[in-house]
Amino acid sequence: MRIWIDIDNAPHVQIMDPIIRELERRGHKVLVTARDYGHTVELLKMKKRLHILIGKHPGKSKLLKIVFLAYRMFKLYIWAFDKKIDLAFSHGSRSMVLPARFLGIPLIVMYDYEYISDFLFRKFARRIFMPSISAVRENEKCIPFPGLKEEVYLWEHKYKSDWDEGIIFSRGNLLVILRPPASMAHYHNPQAEVIFREVLKQISGLNGISGIVIPRTKVQRKEFMQLTRDMDGITVLPKAVDSISMLKDADLLIGGGGTMNREAALLGTPVYSIFQGRIGKVDRWLVEKKRMRFINSIEEIKDIHYEKNLQKTPLVNYRNLRGYICDLLVHV
């Protein structure tokens, strides 16, 4: 089969790369398109993954989001027109939906947060893959899969001790990873930014702690470099790194929600989430497993425990999720 995969956000590189490798191992031809957003292009280059770059993120403007979505859909349609594609697959790429529909290409989409704006997926996708924890049972298109999407790649990851090359921080200190909120997402609540900025201020006043800010976009990088320039012990990551290796070394993660929070929780790194939107079933499950805790106000920041995490216990649900997803793809 000729399978088209569209990647429109940086975390999807991690998810799709092992799936692409497995599909290619099985003899399928995989065509990859990508949107220039956040660290997506940097990560694709790190993975040495061939791709066609089409479109970019417009920023926070709702009007521009609609315009850029329509434009990217058109460009993807033109690109895919003569490719003789048998199947289209993505992790939540809205841009792929209508081009696949108009070209008669069966579309399968995967996502794990049940509160996204998913009208296009419910209307036009042939099947929707979701973790069994968060699967929408009343949707006849929904196919549950075991485990969490992060398990597609986490358990095959090989640790790289040089992930911090070129990054200045004290290795002997307690290492806190700081992931800002997704300020451009449609479900973003500005209160999360208020809490995150206060966390930065408090950490900068603590001895023996190195905080590394992992910005989601180039705009966030500039913003936090400016904000933290007089803060001791805070480093803003200047480039994309092997984030899984980084999380394996981290003692703690304070994050604005999303994939990195769940990666850390599964790896055994304590997670404090400052996400202020509707809490999805996957995160609720991680809270029940005592792998994640929510901070909902500035007052609750005092409840964060800063301590060395010397013994991590991974939370493994399903080890061969990559193969499971590929089996679903080729047989649906």
Number of C-alpha atoms within 10 A of each C-alpha: 15 15 22 24 24 27 28 28 20 23 19 22 22 19 20 21 18 17 21 22 15 16 21 14 10 11 11 15 15 20 18 17 19 25 22 17 20 22 19 23 22 17 19 19 11 12 12 10 14 13 18 12 15 17 20 15 18 16 15 12 10 12 10 13 15 12 13 18 19 15 15 21 21 16 16 22 20 12 14 19 14 9 12 13 20 15 19 24 25 22 23 25 21 21 25 28 26 21 23 26 16 10 14 12 21 18 24 25 25 22 18 23 20 16 12 14 13 13 10 14 22 16 10 16 23 17 22 24 22 23 21 18 18 20 21 17 11 7 11 11 17 21 18 17 19 17 19 21 25 20 22 24 20 18 16 12 11 10 14 13 12 11 16 16 8 10 14 14 16 13 11 9 15 19 25 24 24 23 22 24 26 22 18 17 11 11 15 18 17 14 16 26 19 13 23 25 15 16 18 21 15 13 19 18 13 12 11 14 22 24 26 23 24 23 25 22 20 13 11 19 19 13 13 20 18 11 14 18 11 10 15 17 21 26 21 23 18 15 13 18 19 17 18 21 17 20 22 18 20 23 24 27 24 28 28 27 24 17 16 22 25 24 23 30 27 25 19 22 26 26 28 25 24 27 28 21 15 13 14 15 18 20 23 17 14 18 16 11 11 12 23 25 20 22 23 15 16 16 10 11 18 11 10 16 10 16 13 13 15 10 9 13 11 15 15 13 12 16 16 15 21 24 15 15 18 16 12 14 19 12 6 10
